[in-house]
Amino acid sequence: MAAPVPLRTDFDATQLRRLARSAADPGQVRRLLALAAIYAGEPRSAAAAIGGVGLQTVRDWVLRFNADGPAGLETGKAPGKSSLLDEGQRAALFQIVEAGPNPAIHGVVRWRIVDLVQWVWEEFRLSLSKQTMSKELRALGLRKLSARPRHHAQDKEAASAFKKTSPRSWRRSRRARPQASP
């Protein structure tokens, strides 16, 4: 069995407990208290029980703590799935969107997301969903804009004359006057 990884010497159990009291991240508090138990001389299995994890995870915490101190024990955000498009492909996509489609070449007069998905397939042989393409376009700083459709021969005066003007549907009642006494 391999020897346990030693903890750094510039901290002790009381310092870690003090840091745990002031920490806002509950995951970091749990990790700090588990390492404080190791500093206090308890076995690593007890530290694993305090943290609610296995020995391998405690070892990982020790390595992170030794490398970055208490900040290394903060709960980080998962990186998520990496993009399917690389930087060159993203640049080409941005360029084609900014230039707009050529109806003779692309067969469309304006870009839709499905058209861009098809273009990416024909250009790079990458299959993207409409949702993924929308996310890629948003990451490039592009937004879907569509104008409200209007007929080219629409007459604004005729439209305003066609609108009905109805009287108010209710009236204020008259005040009741007291009857004069006889």
N, C-alpha and C positions, 0 to 999 in steps of 0.2 A: 504494500500500500504506500502510495506516495505521501510525502510530507505535505502538510497544509501550507498554502501560500501565506506568508506572514503579512500582517497589517502594517501600514506605515506608522512611524513612531512619533509623528508630530501631533497626534490626537490621543485622547484617552476616553474612557467610558463616560465620565461626567460631561466632557465637552460634547460628545455625541448625543447624550440625553438632553442637554441644553439646546442643541441644534434641533433635535426632534420636537421639543416643545414649541419652538418658534417657527417651524416649517409649516407651510400651508398645504403641501402636497401629501395626502395620506399614504401614498405608496413610498415616498421618500422617508416619511416618519417610520414606517414599518421596517424599511431597510436599515435606517440609522439605529433603531432599537435592537435589531438583530446583530449588527456589528458591535454595538455597545456591550452586548452580552459576551461576545468573543473577547473584547478588551477586558471585561471583568473576570475572565478566566474560565468561562463556561465552555463546554465542548461545542463544536460546530453543529452537532445534531440538535442541541438545545437552541442554537441560533436559528436553525432551519425550522424548528417547531414554532419559535416566536414569529418568524416571517411567514410561516405557512407554506414553505417551499421545500424543495429537496436540497441535498448537499451540493449538487452541481450548480444550482442557482446561487447558493450562498458563495461559492467560489467565484462565480461571475461577478457578484456584488463586490467581493473583496478586490478583484482585479480592477473594476470600474472605480472603486473608492481610492485605491492606490494610485491610479492614473490621474483622476480628476478631482479628488477630494469629495466633499459632500455634494457638490454640484453634479458629480457623476452618478449619483443615486436618484436624481430627479426622474420623474416619469416623462419620457420623451414621446413625441408623436411618431407614429409609424410612418415610414416613407411612402407606403402605398405602391401601387403597380406603376412601373415606369411606362413612359409614353411609347407608343408603337412607332411614331415618327421621330427620326433624328433631326438634328438642327438643319441640315441641308434640305431635307424634305419639307420641314416646316417653313423654311425660307422660300422654297418653290411654291408652296401652298399660299403663303402670304402674297407673293408676287402675282400669282394667277388670279387671286381674288381681287387684288387692287387694280389689276389691268382690266378685269371684266372679261366676259366671254366673247369670243368671236363667233357669230352665228354660223358662218360658213364652215368653220373648223369644229366647233364644239356642239353645234346643233341646238343651242339654247340662246335666248336673248338676255336672260339674267341667271345668276347662279342660285341654285337651291342647294340645300344640304345634300340631297340625294345625288345631285349632279356632281358635287365635289367628291362625294364618296366614290362615284364611278370614275372620276378623273384620277383620284389617288390609286384606284385599282389598275387603271390602264397605264398610269405613269410608273408606279412603284411596285405593283403586284402585292399590295397590302389591303387586306379586307378590314374595313372599319364600319362600325355601326353608325347610325345617324346621331345617337347620343354622344358617341366618342368624337365624331367630327364636330359636333356642336361645342364640346369641351375644348377641343384643339383650337377652334376658331376663337373662342373666348380667351384662351391662353395667349393668343396672338394679339389680343386687344380689339378684335372685330366683333361686331354685334349684328344681329339680324334686324334689318330695317325693311319695312314694307310700307309703301304709301297707301293711303286710303284710296280705293279705286273710284274714279270719277269718269263719267262719260265725257268724251271730247266735245260734244255739242250741248252740254248742260247749260241751261240759261238760269242764272241766279234770280233774276226778276220774276220769271215764270214760277220758280219754285217757291218764292216768298208769297206770290199771289195765290198759289194753290193751297197754302197752309190755312187751316180753318181758324177763325178767331171766334171763340165761344164766349158768351157772357159768363160772369162768375156764377157758380152754381149755388151759392148761398148768399143771403142778404142779412144784414143786421136787423134784428127785430126792434120795433119801436119800444121806447120805454113806457112802462105802464104808469099812468098818472093816477094818483089817488082820487077817488070820487069825492066830490064836494058834499059836505054834510047838509041836510035840509034845514 
